[in-house]
């Protein structure tokens, strides 16, 4: 499904009720959404590789793998597509469990399509934000990996010891000259595509760099 990732967000609908799939797919399609529907969790998993953006409308009560089991499976696989549950027999325990695992909402049938549309728009926006953040993290880590060993060493001091990251302090800790540290600092900022140590610290924290130091 990699090509779907290039064609904008998609609403994935998983429900074993053919009437629900048909009516929702038609209604959402008329509203301009791209929709792909599946009669079972297994069919969805066979088609979805985690790359396509959008959201998942998921029936809670299905035979074999139910909605909660599918949500758990996706979470365990590191797939963070936002989930909106729909159900005809939801209870408080089921709702709580689904929300604990990150579901955006739990709608009981019958529900107003306008409410579902609101939830879909919020879910797609959430997914886009997550994907942008993930891309920024990947880019930051790639830039960090491109630093030399000495540059990574100095960057670690700059980020993890903000009170002691002056060129003189870093030079003293590493046994090199402050002028050499200045050169490395400039190269680090340039390679990491940031303009200040504060920006470097912010980018490193968001990307999870040096979290074990």
C-alpha positions as a printed Julia matrix, in Angstrom:
213×3 Matrix{Float64}:
   0.0     0.0    0.0
   3.04    2.25  -0.3
   1.57    4.15  -3.27
  -1.38    5.25  -1.08
   1.09    7.21   1.04
   1.65    9.46  -1.98
  -2.03   10.17  -2.61
  -3.09   11.9    0.59
  -4.83   10.62   3.7
  -7.24    7.72   3.51
 -10.09    6.64   5.77
  -9.74    2.92   6.42
 -12.98    1.26   7.46
 -12.99   -2.19   9.08
 -16.42   -3.63   9.84
 -17.88   -7.1    9.3
 -21.3    -5.6    8.52
 -21.53   -5.19   4.74
 -24.37   -2.65   5.0
 -22.33   -0.45   7.33
 -19.31   -0.63   5.03
 -21.38    0.25   1.99
 -23.32    3.12   3.54
 -20.35    4.71   5.3
 -18.06    4.32   2.31
 -20.62    6.0    0.07
 -21.4     8.81   2.53
 -17.75    9.59   3.24
 -16.86    9.36  -0.43
 -19.51   11.95  -1.23
 -17.9    14.23   1.34
 -14.59   13.99  -0.49
 -12.77   11.39   1.61
 -10.77    8.59   0.07
 -12.11    5.41   1.66
 -10.94    1.81   1.69
 -13.11   -0.76   3.46
 -12.4    -4.24   4.77
 -14.72   -6.95   6.16
 -12.26   -8.15   8.79
  -9.16   -7.2   10.76
  -7.23   -9.9    8.94
  -8.11   -8.44   5.53
  -7.02   -5.0    6.68
  -3.69   -6.29   8.0
  -3.06   -8.12   4.73
  -3.37   -4.83   2.84
  -1.96   -2.2    5.22
   1.79   -1.77   5.69
   1.71    1.27   7.97
   2.91    3.8    5.38
  -0.42    5.26   4.24
  -1.65    8.24   6.23
  -5.17    8.85   7.46
  -7.25    7.17  10.14
  -8.91    3.87  10.97
 -12.63    3.51  11.64
 -12.83    0.23  13.48
 -15.79   -1.9   14.52
 -15.29   -3.17  18.04
 -17.22   -6.43  17.85
 -15.98   -8.64  15.01
 -15.46  -12.41  14.81
 -11.95  -13.87  15.02
  -9.77  -10.79  15.64
 -11.96   -8.09  17.19
 -11.35   -4.37  17.07
  -9.49   -4.16  20.36
  -7.18   -6.99  19.35
  -6.43   -5.25  16.06
  -5.7    -1.99  17.87
  -3.35   -3.81  20.23
  -1.62   -5.54  17.33
  -1.06   -2.24  15.51
   0.32   -0.65  18.67
   2.7    -3.58  19.25
   3.93   -3.19  15.66
   4.63    0.5   16.23
   1.85    1.61  13.86
   0.26    4.79  15.21
  -2.61    5.39  12.79
  -5.4     7.1   14.79
  -8.31    4.79  15.64
 -11.99    5.7   15.92
 -14.08    2.83  17.29
 -17.68    2.28  16.27
 -19.82   -0.31  18.0
 -23.38   -1.44  18.49
 -22.82   -2.87  21.95
 -20.04   -0.94  23.63
 -19.72   -0.84  27.38
 -17.68    1.22  29.79
 -14.88   -1.37  30.23
 -14.42   -1.71  26.47
 -14.4     2.05  26.0
 -11.87    2.56  28.77
  -9.57   -0.14  27.42
  -9.7     1.25  23.88
  -9.01    4.81  25.06
  -6.13    3.63  27.26
  -4.5     2.18  24.17
  -4.83    5.48  22.33
  -8.18    5.39  20.53
  -9.36    8.9   19.68
 -13.02    8.12  20.23
 -15.59    5.38  20.79
 -18.89    5.98  19.0
 -21.97    3.86  19.6
 -24.21    2.97  16.65
 -26.3     4.66  15.49
 -24.3     7.88  15.45
 -24.65   11.11  13.53
 -22.44   11.24  10.47
 -21.59   14.84  11.29
 -20.02   13.68  14.55
 -18.04   10.98  12.77
 -16.82   13.5   10.21
 -15.59   15.78  13.01
 -13.7    12.86  14.54
 -12.24   11.86  11.18
 -10.95   15.38  10.52
  -9.38   15.51  14.0
  -7.84   12.06  13.5
  -6.31   12.96  10.14
  -4.86   16.16  11.62
  -3.41   14.12  14.5
  -1.87   11.65  12.08
  -0.31   14.43  10.0
   1.24   16.0   13.1
   2.64   12.65  14.23
   4.12   11.99  10.8
   5.72   15.45  10.61
   7.22   14.96  14.07
   8.51   11.53  13.1
  10.09   12.94   9.95
  11.79   15.72  11.92
  13.13   13.15  14.39
  14.48   10.99  11.57
  16.15   13.99   9.92
  17.71   15.16  13.2
  19.13   11.71  13.92
  20.5    11.42  10.38
  22.26   14.78  10.73
  23.67   13.73  14.1
  24.97   10.47  12.63
  26.79   12.54   9.99
  28.85   14.33  12.66
  32.4    13.24  13.31
  33.17   11.37  16.52
  34.66   14.51  18.1
  31.67   16.6   17.0
  29.26   14.1   18.56
  31.29   14.19  21.75
  31.13   17.98  21.93
  27.46   18.04  20.94
  26.69   15.69  23.82
  28.36   18.06  26.27
  26.54   21.05  24.8
  23.16   19.35  25.16
  23.53   17.46  28.44
  25.58   20.04  30.38
  24.07   23.42  29.46
  25.65   25.1   32.49
  29.11   23.94  31.46
  29.12   24.14  27.68
  31.23   27.24  27.09
  34.19   26.69  24.8
  36.59   26.99  27.75
  34.63   24.45  29.81
  34.36   21.97  26.95
  38.05   22.45  26.09
  39.01   21.75  29.7
  36.89   18.58  29.82
  38.33   17.22  26.57
  41.88   18.48  26.89
  41.81   20.52  23.69
  42.04   24.24  22.93
  39.04   26.58  23.14
  39.74   27.65  19.54
  39.35   24.02  18.42
  36.09   23.78  20.34
  34.84   26.96  18.67
  35.56   25.42  15.27
  33.73   22.22  16.15
  30.75   24.11  17.63
  30.33   26.09  14.43
  30.48   22.9   12.36
  27.98   21.16  14.65
  25.43   23.95  14.32
  25.93   24.04  10.56
  25.58   20.27  10.1
  22.6    20.04  12.44
  20.98   22.97  10.57
  20.31   25.03  13.7
  21.3    28.6   14.53
  22.01   28.39  18.24
  22.83   26.04  21.08
  19.26   26.49  22.34
  17.91   25.21  19.0
  20.37   22.33  19.12
  19.18   21.36  22.6
  15.53   21.55  21.55
  16.1    19.42  18.45
  18.15   16.86  20.38
  15.52   16.52  23.12
  12.7    16.06  20.6
  14.72   13.44  18.74
  15.63   11.59  21.92
  19.37   12.1   21.51
  21.54   11.66  24.6
  18.56   10.61  26.73
  20.68    7.94  28.4
  23.46   10.37  29.28
